Amino acid sequence: MLVVVTMGAAGAVAVMEHRLWLAQPPQIEAVSAVGSGDAFLAGLACGMLGDRSFADALRLAVAAGSANALQLGAGKLALADVEALLEQVIVTEE
């Protein structure tokens, strides 16, 4: 079972198989958070369906949600923003 809770600018927490991950997003100047949860979920699904560790899938999810917040309108994000933010997301396993 997987449980993920997003917390906006505070990041996300995930629990799977008795393991806990914390994800800290980079500092950004958000334009609109509308659709960021959907972008997060899409990033998580893409990461989990690809050949990534769970920590890297969570990192992709946070980067996608953050990239969405840089744009006006739901579900709009630039791949270049996702790639730039991906390097700045901090994921730790507790």
C-alpha positions as CSV (number, residue, x, y, z in Angstrom):
1,M,0.0,0.0,0.0
2,L,1.2,3.5,-0.8
3,V,0.0,6.7,0.9
4,V,1.2,10.1,-0.3
5,V,0.2,13.4,1.3
6,T,1.0,16.7,-0.5
7,M,1.5,19.8,1.6
8,G,1.9,22.5,-0.9
9,A,5.1,24.6,-0.4
10,A,6.0,22.3,2.6
11,G,6.5,19.4,0.3
12,A,5.1,15.8,0.5
13,V,5.3,12.8,2.7
14,A,5.0,9.2,1.4
15,V,4.6,5.9,3.2
16,M,5.0,2.5,1.5
17,E,5.8,-0.9,3.0
18,H,6.8,0.5,6.4
19,R,9.1,3.1,4.8
20,L,8.7,6.8,5.0
21,W,10.0,9.5,2.6
22,L,9.9,13.3,3.0
23,A,10.2,15.5,-0.1
24,Q,11.1,19.1,0.1
25,P,10.4,21.3,-2.9
26,P,12.7,24.1,-4.1
27,Q,11.9,27.7,-3.2
28,I,9.9,29.2,-6.1
29,E,7.9,32.3,-6.9
30,A,4.5,30.6,-7.5
31,V,2.1,32.1,-9.9
32,S,-0.8,29.7,-9.3
33,A,-1.0,26.4,-7.4
34,V,-4.2,25.4,-9.3
35,G,-3.5,22.0,-10.8
36,S,-0.2,21.4,-9.0
37,G,-1.7,18.3,-7.2
38,D,-2.7,16.9,-10.5
39,A,0.8,17.6,-11.9
40,F,2.3,16.0,-8.8
41,L,0.2,12.8,-9.3
42,A,1.1,12.6,-13.0
43,G,4.8,13.0,-12.2
44,L,4.5,10.3,-9.6
45,A,2.8,7.9,-12.0
46,C,5.3,8.6,-14.7
47,G,8.2,8.0,-12.3
48,M,6.7,4.8,-10.9
49,L,5.9,3.4,-14.4
50,G,9.4,4.2,-15.6
51,D,12.6,2.7,-14.4
52,R,13.1,4.9,-11.4
53,S,13.5,4.2,-7.7
54,F,10.5,5.4,-5.5
55,A,12.6,8.3,-4.2
56,D,13.3,9.4,-7.7
57,A,9.6,9.0,-8.7
58,L,8.7,11.2,-5.7
59,R,11.3,13.7,-6.7
60,L,9.8,13.9,-10.2
61,A,6.4,14.3,-8.7
62,V,7.4,17.3,-6.6
63,A,9.3,18.9,-9.5
64,A,6.2,18.5,-11.7
65,G,3.9,20.0,-9.1
66,S,6.3,22.9,-8.5
67,A,6.7,23.5,-12.3
68,N,2.9,23.7,-12.6
69,A,2.9,26.4,-9.9
70,L,5.2,28.5,-12.1
71,Q,2.5,28.8,-14.8
72,L,-0.9,30.4,-14.9
73,G,-3.5,27.7,-15.6
74,A,-4.0,24.2,-14.4
75,G,-1.9,21.4,-15.8
76,K,0.5,23.7,-17.7
77,L,4.1,23.1,-17.1
78,A,7.3,23.3,-19.1
79,L,9.6,20.3,-19.4
80,A,12.6,22.7,-18.9
81,D,11.2,23.8,-15.6
82,V,10.6,20.2,-14.4
83,E,14.2,19.3,-15.4
84,A,15.6,22.4,-13.6
85,L,13.5,21.9,-10.5
86,L,14.2,18.1,-10.4
87,E,17.8,18.8,-9.3
88,Q,16.6,21.0,-6.4
89,V,14.1,18.7,-4.8
90,I,15.4,17.0,-1.7
91,V,14.0,13.5,-0.9
92,T,15.0,11.8,2.3
93,E,14.0,8.4,3.7
94,E,13.4,8.4,7.4
